[in-house]
Amino acid sequence: MGPFALPVPSYRLGIQTRKPKRRGEEWDVASPSPAPDDVYSHLPSGIINPRSHPPDLLRQFAVAGLAPEEANPVDKFPLFPHKALPPDHDAGGGSRRRRRNASRGGAESSGIDTDADAKADSNGIPATLKHHSARLRHLSTMTAILHRCLSEGDIPRAKRAFGLLVQTRDVDIRLSHLWAVGSEILMRDGEGEAEEQEQRDRTIGGGDREGRAEAEGEEAPRRWGTAANVDRVRAYFENLIQQHPHDPHRPHMTSALDFWPVLFGIEIYNIHAEFRGAQHRLAAAEEEDDDDEGESGLEMEDDPRFDTYTYAEDDEEAEAQGLLRRGGDVERRQLRQAARDELRLETATAAQQIAARMDQLMENAPYSKHLELLRLRGMLALFVGDLHLPTRLIESARRGTAGGGRRTKSSSSSSSSADGLLTHADGPEERSAVARRREEQEKAKGFFVRIVESGGALDGWAKRFVEEEEEQGDDEAAGTDEEGFF
């Protein structure tokens, strides 16, 4: 396995990111600085501050342990004092004082660390640098273990490696997309146990039914992660958002501007995956009921004691029994539609809660023009609009299309689909559902238009959706519709 990028900041890797201020001048880090006593030895001892340092800089010199006649270290080392001076800079007088003070303080606190700093190997490399390089090699090994375990599905071991990495002070979770790896580990935590439990359930009961469904191509929709982990992932991203808020002065840094779209995307995916799984379970239960009813009817027909004329002596009684049977089918279909409508209502409620949170976040900049948030909000509006439609209206529209309904070129547009649904709507509730779906589609169109205005690009289906909506608006402006939806 190849090496992975370490999630360690460059200043901890010893990488120089800033160039010298003076063009064409390169400073030799290894060369010792000249002793200030030699340069200013001709000056009288009563003269102070020969370099004319400002008072604020002299106060910083006093804190750093530098003499007023010394040169400003920033001239040679631009990252000072945010980065320590190199070890070879200790040749100066002030540097020698700092070294003595540091060694004296270190000896009082820990004599072992002082001995380790003073020692060097045969090549002259200090022990502190060797310790730093060994630490980086260890972090590189842990990063490789993390990615390999994640690719092989060993989530518990990847979780332990991730925990060890984020606990170190050298690792920045915003680098190398380590934060995204953490969300994947949390989302997939326990998936091995879930697969084993599902396999045991298939083995214990319903094995023949599952095998028949797989043979017919009706496999259960698979999903990424489990719904039980969504709350943990949400708490994880909320902590990241609080720890790393968006900074407009550093727009390229990973911040809450990157975390919010991922969090909303995971939540939307979760409710959609749960909706599909519940629909599949309802369909499997309905198919099982139909199979049981068909088998019981076949058993009665094969029974030699079964005689239709025994139970229906005349045509009127046979017709009554047929009406009773059809009435039972209608009642069963109504119960199934009610179960599906309840599922659609629960999913729509959860989706609207996410939409409300997104609307609240997108009221302020820079989230109001974030392309990914606009795209997610538009797709969520389309999803909510479809959930408003009752099951009976959807089934009626499908039967009407399959029974000879002619599809036009613009039948995929929202206007034509709304007109087709209104022709099959029965009662004010279903007409109101079609109107609510139309409102959500208008919201989605508005979000897609804002994407284009912000300089983004739309997918093919979204572009056709917006163009068809514009054509619909032009047609309505050309000729008024007196009837309207109702």
Sequence and secondary structure as in RCSB ss.txt:
>XXXX:A:sequence
MGPFALPVPSYRLGIQTRKPKRRGEEWDVASPSPAPDDVYSHLPSGIINPRSHPPDLLRQFAVAGLAPEEANPVD
KFPLFPHKALPPDHDAGGGSRRRRRNASRGGAESSGIDTDADAKADSNGIPATLKHHSARLRHLSTMTAILHRCL
SEGDIPRAKRAFGLLVQTRDVDIRLSHLWAVGSEILMRDGEGEAEEQEQRDRTIGGGDREGRAEAEGEEAPRRWG
TAANVDRVRAYFENLIQQHPHDPHRPHMTSALDFWPVLFGIEIYNIHAEFRGAQHRLAAAEEEDDDDEGESGLEM
EDDPRFDTYTYAEDDEEAEAQGLLRRGGDVERRQLRQAARDELRLETATAAQQIAARMDQLMENAPYSKHLELLR
LRGMLALFVGDLHLPTRLIESARRGTAGGGRRTKSSSSSSSSADGLLTHADGPEERSAVARRREEQEKAKGFFVR
IVESGGALDGWAKRFVEEEEEQGDDEAAGTDEEGFF
>XXXX:A:secstr
         HHHHT   S  SSTT    TTS    HHHHTTTS TT   TT   HHHHHHHHHHT  TTS  GGG
T TTTTTS   GGGGGSHHHHHHHHHHHHHHHHH HHHHHHHH B TT  BHHHHHHHHHHHHHHHHHHHHHHHH
HHT HHHHHHHHHHHHTSSS  TTGGGHHHHHHHHHHHTTHHHHHHHHHHHHHHS HHHHHHHHHTT      SS
 GGGHHHHHHHHHHHHHHS   TT TTS  HHHHHHHHHHHHHHHHHHHHHHHHHHHHHHHHHHHHHHHHHHHHH
HH TT  HHHH SSHHHHHHHHHHHHHHHHHHHHHHHHHHHHHHHHHHHHHHHHHHHHHHHTTSTTGGG HHHHH
HHHHHHHHHHHHTS HHHHHHHHHHHHTT    TTTTSHHHHHHHHHHH  SHHHHHHHHHHHHHHHHHHHHHHH
HHHTT    HHHHHHHHHHHHHHHHHHHS  SS   
